[in-house]
Amino acid sequence: MASFALGKHPHVDLCDLLKLEGWVESGAQAKIVIADGEVTVDGAVETRKRCKIVAGQTVEFAGQRITVTA
């Protein structure tokens, strides 16, 4: 499973994570797929576009999965 390192940041917004990983082409597309219930965080559908993703959480979208690390 892939991982995403937060580095010095305490969290990353869900819509930004999708963009940074290249899972979507734009922030607008990220917001649409999140609003449509296509993204899960720790196995539960997440519809908040700016949901703060912190270390230890797992995000899934379109058959891809990533774990966020500190």
Secondary structure, DSSP 4 states (H G I P E B T S, - for coil): -EEEE-TT-S-EEHHHHHHHTTSSSSHHHHHHHHHTT-EEETTEE---TT-EE-TT-EEEETTEEEEEE-
